């Protein structure tokens, strides 16, 4: 059980993150003369409650042994301090891009390699997902956007995986096999695939909770994969590669667990279904799929104003459709058995079995 000192330190830490992120956001709004979205008072009150509930869940998960205490305080301050000057210098370019609507302002890229929906500046961020400078700024930007709760929401994928691995068959790997790209699977080890792993934040937290799992991460961005390799160099059982989630390079039933965090809201409707079909193919029968993404109207209609306001400030061209396109229904249609849908602040976690 966590001590009172642990709980005090945790809450003090997150109060500091909330205060600094709020000040940063307000400073940008004042300088850019960007009005703050107006939310109904009841909805604003509910968002504060959801934030408190998220922190309470985080602490309860540690008390229940779902993940280690160390994750509560795993904030990469050096990484953020290094990225902050670059993020500040880049802000005027982001604001100019936002005002002009120039979502195609990206470096020259191979149009055969990257699908049209990906060749844009999501969030108006400079270089889209195509440079390591973008990757270095990304995590701090996301933490500021969610006012210090981004990693807290991300690690809510861990409890269902912990419970799965504790099952008699959950962590039992099959005989050694070889994927279509030559990745050797080790017998007796649970295998987990993270689709759209980005800079590796979800994998970092998963590896801290379950170091004996064999991890594999794929992402469409070569720059973000290079950044993830540097940041996850300490994880011994990890392979990362540049792949499209719509066409995964693995044999059928290769993985015990598959995860994806904050991918589906950035995909058009047909691509969402293609990725889910691939998850169904590469996860073994009885295996687990855990998807975390933005909340949707299906389970979070009570914060609809906040959800609908999000793409107005950030370039999220597929978000409005995503809000209506229930992830749980998608998984069920693909042949999964949905076990749980959980709300976490402005995110949701959907847990399903193959």
RODO-2510 file (C-alpha; in nm, 4 decimals, decimal comma):
residues 354
     n   res          X          Y          Z
     1     x     0,0000     0,0000     0,0000
     2     x     0,1160     0,3490    -0,0755
     3     x     0,2143     0,5624     0,2203
     4     x     0,0585     0,8985     0,3045
     5     x     0,3843     1,0600     0,1970
     6     x     0,3609     0,8875    -0,1428
     7     x     0,0078     1,0127    -0,1894
     8     x     0,0992     1,3661    -0,0853
     9     x     0,4023     1,3688    -0,3181
    10     x     0,1914     1,2361    -0,6050
    11     x    -0,0831     1,4932    -0,5640
    12     x     0,1682     1,7764    -0,5168
    13     x     0,3469     1,6685    -0,8323
    14     x     0,0284     1,6740    -1,0369
    15     x    -0,0832     2,0057    -0,8916
    16     x     0,2483     2,1499    -1,0087
    17     x     0,2052     1,9968    -1,3547
    18     x    -0,1493     2,1316    -1,3781
    19     x    -0,0446     2,4807    -1,2687
    20     x     0,2530     2,5052    -1,5064
    21     x     0,0635     2,3603    -1,8026
    22     x    -0,2286     2,5973    -1,7414
    23     x     0,0047     2,8984    -1,7233
    24     x     0,1752     2,7902    -2,0463
    25     x    -0,1561     2,7457    -2,2267
    26     x    -0,2889     3,0799    -2,1079
    27     x     0,0326     3,2565    -2,2099
    28     x     0,0009     3,1180    -2,5629
    29     x    -0,3650     3,2230    -2,5790
    30     x    -0,2831     3,5771    -2,4686
    31     x     0,0054     3,6158    -2,7126
    32     x    -0,1880     3,4612    -3,0012
    33     x    -0,5205     3,6238    -2,9057
    34     x    -0,6862     3,2835    -2,9240
    35     x    -1,0093     3,2678    -2,7221
    36     x    -1,0574     2,9877    -2,4748
    37     x    -1,3351     2,7410    -2,5663
    38     x    -1,6494     2,8055    -2,3636
    39     x    -1,7894     2,4961    -2,1933
    40     x    -2,1154     2,4592    -1,9989
    41     x    -2,0496     2,4923    -1,6228
    42     x    -2,1852     2,1431    -1,5513
    43     x    -1,9537     1,9938    -1,8114
    44     x    -1,6534     2,1817    -1,6769
    45     x    -1,7340     2,0565    -1,3275
    46     x    -1,7584     1,7017    -1,4627
    47     x    -1,4154     1,7310    -1,6283
    48     x    -1,2640     1,8305    -1,2932
    49     x    -1,4300     1,5273    -1,1351
    50     x    -1,2998     1,3016    -1,4121
    51     x    -0,9498     1,4324    -1,3497
    52     x    -0,9789     1,3576    -0,9772
    53     x    -1,1172     1,0112    -1,0568
    54     x    -0,8234     0,9437    -1,2899
    55     x    -0,5707     1,0248    -1,0185
    56     x    -0,7595     0,8155    -0,7646
    57     x    -0,7605     0,5236    -1,0121
    58     x    -0,3861     0,5669    -1,0690
    59     x    -0,3148     0,5361    -0,6969
    60     x    -0,5586     0,2465    -0,6554
    61     x    -0,3902     0,0569    -0,9385
    62     x    -0,0580     0,0700    -0,7565
    63     x    -0,2220    -0,0398    -0,4310
    64     x    -0,3754    -0,3346    -0,6191
    65     x    -0,0404    -0,4337    -0,7720
    66     x    -0,1429    -0,3520    -1,1295
    67     x     0,1804    -0,1609    -1,1921
    68     x     0,4752    -0,0420    -0,9812
    69     x     0,4883     0,2663    -0,7616
    70     x     0,7794     0,3989    -0,9690
    71     x     0,5449     0,4786    -1,2575
    72     x     0,3605     0,7339    -1,0445
    73     x     0,6750     0,9466    -1,0431
    74     x     0,8174     0,8522    -1,3839
    75     x     0,8234     1,1995    -1,5360
    76     x     1,1143     1,2588    -1,7787
    77     x     1,1967     1,6092    -1,6585
    78     x     1,5359     1,6204    -1,8337
    79     x     1,3704     1,5270    -2,1622
    80     x     1,1079     1,7977    -2,1150
    81     x     1,3671     2,0590    -2,0157
    82     x     1,5664     1,9771    -2,3288
    83     x     1,2564     2,0011    -2,5505
    84     x     1,1142     2,3202    -2,3961
    85     x     1,3342     2,5779    -2,5784
    86     x     1,2610     2,4114    -2,9119
    87     x     0,8878     2,4025    -2,8357
    88     x     0,8874     2,7733    -2,7452
    89     x     1,0807     2,8690    -3,0608
    90     x     0,8437     2,6614    -3,2721
    91     x     0,5214     2,8090    -3,1308
    92     x     0,5056     3,1104    -3,3688
    93     x     0,5321     2,8752    -3,6690
    94     x     0,2534     2,6584    -3,5312
    95     x     0,0303     2,9619    -3,4811
    96     x     0,0998     3,0930    -3,8335
    97     x     0,0167     2,7499    -3,9749
    98     x    -0,3020     2,7351    -3,7709
    99     x    -0,4196     3,0769    -3,8905
   100     x    -0,3473     3,0020    -4,2561
   101     x    -0,4862     2,6465    -4,2385
   102     x    -0,1696     2,5138    -4,4015
   103     x    -0,2002     2,1502    -4,2989
   104     x     0,0157     2,0344    -4,5935
   105     x     0,3248     2,2165    -4,4665
   106     x     0,5493     1,9097    -4,4337
   107     x     0,8946     1,8112    -4,5668
   108     x     0,9113     1,6275    -4,9018
   109     x     0,8124     1,2640    -4,8416
   110     x     0,7719     0,9433    -5,0399
   111     x     0,4068     0,9449    -5,1455
   112     x     0,4191     0,5725    -5,2228
   113     x     0,5284     0,4944    -4,8681
   114     x     0,2980     0,7216    -4,6695
   115     x    -0,0815     0,7249    -4,7229
   116     x    -0,2517     1,0594    -4,7993
   117     x    -0,4211     1,0806    -4,4586
   118     x    -0,0786     1,0721    -4,2917
   119     x     0,0867     1,3411    -4,5042
   120     x    -0,0286     1,6422    -4,3015
   121     x     0,0553     1,8438    -3,9901
   122     x    -0,1614     1,6855    -3,7235
   123     x    -0,2004     1,9373    -3,4360
   124     x    -0,0438     2,1918    -3,6748
   125     x     0,2915     2,0672    -3,5455
   126     x     0,5946     2,1580    -3,7540
   127     x     0,7085     1,8762    -3,9889
   128     x     0,4079     1,6599    -3,9043
   129     x     0,5410     1,3215    -3,7915
   130     x     0,8357     1,3286    -4,0313
   131     x     1,1401     1,4617    -3,8420
   132     x     1,3243     1,3876    -3,5205
   133     x     1,2818     1,7532    -3,4189
   134     x     0,9070     1,6934    -3,4250
   135     x     0,9520     1,3750    -3,2228
   136     x     1,1609     1,5536    -2,9599
   137     x     0,8926     1,8216    -2,9112
   138     x     0,5922     1,5913    -2,9312
   139     x     0,5774     1,4439    -2,5796
   140     x     0,6155     1,7744    -2,3993
   141     x     0,3480     1,9257    -2,6232
   142     x     0,1075     1,6438    -2,5416
   143     x     0,1746     1,6733    -2,1687
   144     x     0,1023     2,0456    -2,1816
   145     x    -0,2130     1,9851    -2,3840
   146     x    -0,3472     1,7380    -2,1259
   147     x    -0,2068     1,9377    -1,8330
   148     x     0,0173     1,6630    -1,6981
   149     x    -0,2213     1,3690    -1,7355
   150     x    -0,1054     1,2197    -2,0688
   151     x     0,1083     0,9422    -1,9180
   152     x    -0,1476     0,8804    -1,6431
   153     x    -0,4109     0,8127    -1,9074
   154     x    -0,1684     0,6037    -2,1154
   155     x    -0,0880     0,3628    -1,8349
   156     x    -0,4512     0,2733    -1,7839
   157     x    -0,3876     0,0096    -2,0524
   158     x    -0,1651    -0,1780    -1,8058
   159     x    -0,4197    -0,3207    -1,5536
   160     x    -0,6073    -0,5402    -1,8059
   161     x    -0,2718    -0,6652    -1,9354
   162     x    -0,1544    -0,7401    -1,5808
   163     x    -0,4691    -0,9409    -1,5147
   164     x    -0,4299    -1,1251    -1,8450
   165     x    -0,0663    -1,2159    -1,7780
   166     x    -0,1619    -1,3543    -1,4375
   167     x    -0,3988    -1,6035    -1,5970
   168     x    -0,2620    -1,9591    -1,6264
   169     x    -0,2278    -1,9257    -2,0040
   170     x    -0,1833    -1,5508    -2,0281
   171     x     0,1945    -1,5395    -2,0299
   172     x     0,2595    -1,8762    -2,1927
   173     x     0,4342    -1,8343    -2,5241
   174     x     0,4175    -2,0985    -2,7949
   175     x     0,7085    -2,2669    -2,9710
   176     x     0,9664    -2,0442    -3,1401
   177     x     0,8463    -1,9071    -3,4711
   178     x     0,9559    -1,6576    -3,7327
   179     x     0,7506    -1,3608    -3,8517
   180     x     0,7349    -1,2470    -4,2118
   181     x     1,0212    -1,0026    -4,1493
   182     x     1,2450    -1,2477    -3,9644
   183     x     1,1686    -1,1482    -3,6063
   184     x     1,2426    -1,4515    -3,3870
   185     x     0,9878    -1,5219    -3,1155
   186     x     1,1201    -1,6709    -2,7933
   187     x     0,9310    -1,9687    -2,6483
   188     x     0,7844    -1,9274    -2,3027
   189     x     0,7650    -1,5482    -2,3197
   190     x     0,4473    -1,3493    -2,3638
   191     x     0,4663    -1,1336    -2,6760
   192     x     0,3109    -0,7865    -2,6976
   193     x     0,2750    -0,5681    -3,0062
   194     x     0,2182    -0,1928    -2,9758
   195     x     0,0772    -0,0447    -3,2977
   196     x     0,1589     0,3234    -3,3582
   197     x     0,4101     0,3221    -3,0739
   198     x     0,5316     0,6749    -3,1535
   199     x     0,8243     0,7761    -2,9330
   200     x     0,7677     0,4760    -2,7074
   201     x     0,5867     0,6160    -2,4046
   202     x     0,3355     0,3322    -2,3696
   203     x     0,6084     0,0705    -2,4231
   204     x     0,8272     0,2384    -2,1606
   205     x     0,5545     0,2108    -1,8991
   206     x     0,4585    -0,1433    -2,0017
   207     x     0,8204    -0,2605    -1,9792
   208     x     0,8526    -0,1088    -1,6315
   209     x     0,5451    -0,3028    -1,5195
   210     x     0,6242    -0,6289    -1,7015
   211     x     0,9964    -0,6590    -1,7830
   212     x     0,9675    -1,0289    -1,8746
   213     x     0,7434    -0,9682    -2,1756
   214     x     0,8878    -0,9623    -2,5272
   215     x     0,7883    -0,6282    -2,6808
   216     x     0,7518    -0,5191    -3,0377
   217     x     0,6531    -0,1741    -3,1576
   218     x     0,5629    -0,0442    -3,5014
   219     x     0,5011     0,3080    -3,6237
   220     x     0,4663     0,4703    -3,9648
   221     x     0,7197     0,7438    -3,8812
   222     x     1,0898     0,6575    -3,9284
   223     x     1,1841     0,9623    -3,7191
   224     x     0,9626     0,8630    -3,4284
   225     x     1,0934     0,5047    -3,4391
   226     x     1,4519     0,6326    -3,4239
   227     x     1,3595     0,8440    -3,1223
   228     x     1,1864     0,5468    -2,9568
   229     x     1,4972     0,3318    -3,0085
   230     x     1,7110     0,5855    -2,8237
   231     x     1,4662     0,6291    -2,5389
   232     x     1,3986     0,2564    -2,4966
   233     x     1,7576     0,1350    -2,5314
   234     x     1,7396     0,0037    -2,1733
   235     x     1,4561    -0,2411    -2,2577
   236     x     1,6266    -0,5715    -2,3328
   237     x     1,3442    -0,7587    -2,5065
   238     x     1,2295    -0,5021    -2,7604
   239     x     1,2214    -0,4715    -3,1383
   240     x     1,0977    -0,1621    -3,3225
   241     x     1,0303    -0,1142    -3,6910
   242     x     0,8661     0,1230    -3,9377
   243     x     0,5395    -0,0370    -4,0494
   244     x     0,1837     0,0564    -4,1423
   245     x    -0,0768    -0,0810    -3,9006
   246     x    -0,3019    -0,1541    -4,1978
   247     x    -0,0567    -0,4184    -4,3221
   248     x     0,1436    -0,5705    -4,0378
   249     x     0,4454    -0,7889    -4,1278
   250     x     0,3687    -1,0739    -3,8871
   251     x     0,2308    -1,4225    -3,9189
   252     x    -0,1227    -1,5007    -3,8034
   253     x    -0,1544    -1,5426    -3,4266
   254     x     0,1974    -1,4133    -3,3535
   255     x     0,1118    -1,2166    -3,0399
   256     x    -0,0484    -1,2788    -2,7021
   257     x    -0,1347    -0,9097    -2,6551
   258     x    -0,1726    -0,6131    -2,8877
   259     x    -0,2098    -0,2506    -2,7812
   260     x    -0,2646     0,0808    -2,9555
   261     x    -0,2710     0,4215    -2,7885
   262     x    -0,4100     0,7397    -2,9479
   263     x    -0,4055     0,6111    -3,3054
   264     x    -0,7650     0,5648    -3,4204
   265     x    -0,8811     0,9260    -3,3940
   266     x    -0,6148     1,0159    -3,6534
   267     x    -0,7339     0,7578    -3,9069
   268     x    -1,0137     0,7793    -4,1639
   269     x    -1,2978     0,5308    -4,1165
   270     x    -1,1749     0,2643    -4,3600
   271     x    -0,8207     0,2723    -4,2170
   272     x    -0,9557     0,2187    -3,8640
   273     x    -1,1211    -0,1020    -3,9771
   274     x    -0,8124    -0,2154    -4,1648
   275     x    -0,5990    -0,1787    -3,8512
   276     x    -0,8518    -0,3644    -3,6362
   277     x    -0,8678    -0,6464    -3,8937
   278     x    -0,4886    -0,6741    -3,8740
   279     x    -0,5008    -0,6828    -3,4931
   280     x    -0,7515    -0,9662    -3,5170
   281     x    -0,5202    -1,1532    -3,7537
   282     x    -0,1923    -1,1198    -3,5615
   283     x    -0,3293    -1,1857    -3,2102
   284     x    -0,3659    -1,5523    -3,1169
   285     x    -0,7055    -1,7024    -3,0276
   286     x    -0,7707    -1,6181    -2,6641
   287     x    -0,5269    -1,3273    -2,6836
   288     x    -0,5923    -0,9749    -2,5597
   289     x    -0,6327    -0,6429    -2,7406
   290     x    -0,6292    -0,3157    -2,5450
   291     x    -0,6968     0,0100    -2,7287
   292     x    -0,6801     0,3536    -2,5713
   293     x    -0,7890     0,6633    -2,7539
   294     x    -0,9962     0,9761    -2,7160
   295     x    -1,3311     0,9416    -2,5455
   296     x    -1,6288     0,9005    -2,7788
   297     x    -1,9927     0,9987    -2,7645
   298     x    -2,0988     0,6371    -2,7052
   299     x    -1,9722     0,6428    -2,3453
   300     x    -1,8933     1,0128    -2,2875
   301     x    -2,1879     1,2104    -2,4244
   302     x    -2,1843     1,4085    -2,0979
   303     x    -1,8643     1,5876    -2,2103
   304     x    -1,9696     1,6221    -2,5755
   305     x    -1,8980     1,9973    -2,5872
   306     x    -1,5371     1,9468    -2,4788
   307     x    -1,4859     1,6638    -2,7247
   308     x    -1,6366     1,8533    -3,0173
   309     x    -1,4276     2,1627    -2,9353
   310     x    -1,0994     1,9732    -2,9622
   311     x    -1,0571     1,9619    -3,3440
   312     x    -1,1489     2,3283    -3,3710
   313     x    -0,8098     2,4287    -3,2340
   314     x    -0,6022     2,1332    -3,3471
   315     x    -0,5838     1,9931    -3,6962
   316     x    -0,7673     1,6623    -3,6440
   317     x    -0,9480     1,6043    -3,9747
   318     x    -1,0959     1,2649    -3,8859
   319     x    -1,1912     1,3406    -3,5273
   320     x    -1,5546     1,4413    -3,5801
   321     x    -1,6225     1,1113    -3,7568
   322     x    -1,4235     0,9225    -3,4919
   323     x    -1,6489     1,0592    -3,2159
   324     x    -1,9448     0,8793    -3,3755
   325     x    -1,7562     0,5603    -3,4721
   326     x    -1,7617     0,3515    -3,1531
   327     x    -1,4413     0,1519    -3,1023
   328     x    -1,6216    -0,1209    -2,9083
   329     x    -1,8656    -0,1756    -3,1957
   330     x    -1,5755    -0,1862    -3,4427
   331     x    -1,3976    -0,4526    -3,2389
   332     x    -1,7143    -0,6573    -3,2051
   333     x    -1,7798    -0,6387    -3,5791
   334     x    -1,4254    -0,7636    -3,6443
   335     x    -1,4821    -1,0756    -3,4362
   336     x    -1,3472    -0,9707    -3,0968
   337     x    -1,5362    -1,0204    -2,7707
   338     x    -1,5413    -0,6848    -2,5895
   339     x    -1,4833    -0,7265    -2,2163
   340     x    -1,4724    -0,3694    -2,0904
   341     x    -1,5033    -0,0040    -2,1904
   342     x    -1,3507     0,2322    -1,9338
   343     x    -1,3551     0,6131    -1,9254
   344     x    -1,0415     0,7967    -1,8081
   345     x    -1,0754     1,1778    -1,8119
   346     x    -1,0975     1,2528    -2,1872
   347     x    -0,9795     0,9068    -2,2929
   348     x    -1,1295     0,5609    -2,3115
   349     x    -0,9819     0,2115    -2,2846
   350     x    -1,1471    -0,0757    -2,4695
   351     x    -1,0475    -0,4297    -2,3675
   352     x    -1,1296    -0,7210    -2,5973
   353     x    -1,0439    -1,0889    -2,6507
   354     x    -0,9647    -1,2548    -2,9783
***
